[in-house]
Amino acid sequence: MACNPPIMLAGIVNDSITDGPGIRLTLFTQGCPHHCPGCHNPQTWAFEGGTAVSVDEILQQIRRNPLLKGVTFSGGEPLAQAEALLPLAGQIRQLGLELAIYTGYTFEQLLDEQNPAVMQLLSLADTLIDGPFILAQRNLELNFRGSANQRIINLPKSLAAGQAVIETNERWY
């Protein structure tokens, strides 16, 4: 059996209610190329930092919490570790949990790049919160986003349409 690469994490928050609807487990991945001015998590920027965590360790934590509605991949930039996150995302889907991903890239950038691991990871997720944090567009009244340019995207519909489809589920707003 192949050994999955570890996921480099800056931290894990159990019982999060700020990273998507419902009670969630949020993984803050280590490493980010965006370096957005005013970033909420600048300690996640360095790719050399973080703690190596196995998929099994994270799954154990997920299974211990029967109240979880979903899991959120945040960062840092989780798509920088798309290959390492793929096995976990597959297991999250098998457990029947929602998966949301935050990224500093836009959906259109991801479609243009067509990175196979990123596209596969997106196909396993329900929701993408896309776009860099822009300090001049910071808005504390937005649910689950830091700046007005960031969108909450329905991934299954968007991937099928080949363009961003904004999430309409009221739980996100």
N, C-alpha and C positions, 0 to 999 in steps of 0.2 A: 504494500500500500504506500502511495506517495505521501511524503510529509509536506504538509502545508507550510508556507512561509509564515513566520510570526507577523502579527500586526503591531506596528509601533504606535503606542498610545501615549498621549499627554495626560489622559485621565478618563475615568468612567464616572458617570453620574447615574445612580439608580433613582427611580421615582421622580424623574424630571417631569415638570409640567410646562416648561418654557421652550421645549425643542420640538413641539408638535402636539397635536391633540391627544388627550388622555395621558395616562401615566406611561412613561417611556424610560427605556434604558438608553442613555446617550453616550456614544463613544467619541472622544475627542482625539482624532488622529494627530500624530506628530509629523510636522513638515508642511510647509506652505510656500509656494513660489510667489504669491500675490502681494504680501506685505502691505495690505490696505492701511492707509493712515487712519488712525482711530480704531483699529481692530480691537475687538473685545478679548481676543486670545493671542496676543503677540508672543507669549511664551511657547506657542506651538509652531512658530516659524522655522526653527532650526531642524533640518532633516537628521542631524546627528543625535538629537536628544530623544527623550521618551523612554518607555519601558516596553520590551518585547513581551507580547501576550499571545497565547495560543488561542485558536478558535475554540478548542474544548474548554478552556478557562472561562471564556466569555459566555459560551453556551450554558455552563454550569450556573453562572450568575443569572442568566435569563430564566432558566428553568426554576430557580429558587423563588422567583417573584410571580405568583399567579395573578397579580393585578395588572401586569404589563399589557398595554394595548398595542405597543409597537416599540421599535428600535429606531434610533436616529444616528446616522453617521455624520459627524460634524468635524470641526478641525480647529486648526490646520486645514488642509485640503485633502479630504478623504479620497478623491479620485486619483491622487498621486500614489495611492496604495490599492488601486482597484483590484489588481491580481490577488493580493493577500486577503482582501475583503470578500472576494467571490464565494469561497466555501462557507463563510459565515452567513452571507446573504441568502444562499441556498437553504441553509438550515433554518434561518428566520422564516422564510417562506413556508417550509415544511411544518413549522410550529404554528402557522396560521396568524402570525403577527404582521402588522403593518411595518413597512420600511420606508423611512424618509432619508434623503441625502441632501446636505448643504454643500454647495460648491461656489467658488469664486468665479467659475467659468459661466458663460451663458449657455443655454441649451443649444443655440445655433452654433457656437464654437465647438461644442462637443460633437454635434452632427457633422460639421465640416471636417473635424480631425479623424473621425471614425476609428478611434483606438479600440481594437477588439475587446480587451478586458473591460474598458470603461463602458462600452455599449452593452456588453453582457451584464455588467453590474446594474446599469440603468434598467435593463429589461426585467430585473428581479425586484426592483423598487416600485413603490406606489407613487411617491411624491418627490419632486426635486425643488429645492429652494435655490434659485440660481442667481448669479451675478455677484460682483464684488461689493463689499461694503463701501459706500461712498459717504464720507463724513458730511459733506454739504447737503446730502439728502437724508440724513439721519432723521428717523421719526419714531419716537417712543410709543406712539399710539398704535403702531402696526403689530398685529399678532405674528409671532414667530419669525419676524424679519427685523433687521436693524436699519435699513434704508429703503426709501421709496422705489428705487430701481429694481430691487429684488422681487422676483416673482415666485409664486407658489404654483408649480406646474404638475398636472396630472400626467404621469409618465406613460402609463399604458396607452392613453388616448394620443399623446404627443408622438410617441414612437410609431404608432399606426398611421398617423397623419403626416409624419415627416416635418412637423412644425410644432411649436410650443402651443399647448392648449392649457389655458389657465384653469387651475383647480376651482371647482364651483361648490364643493362640499362645504356647507356652512360651518362645520367643525374647525375649519382652518381660518375662519374670519371672525 
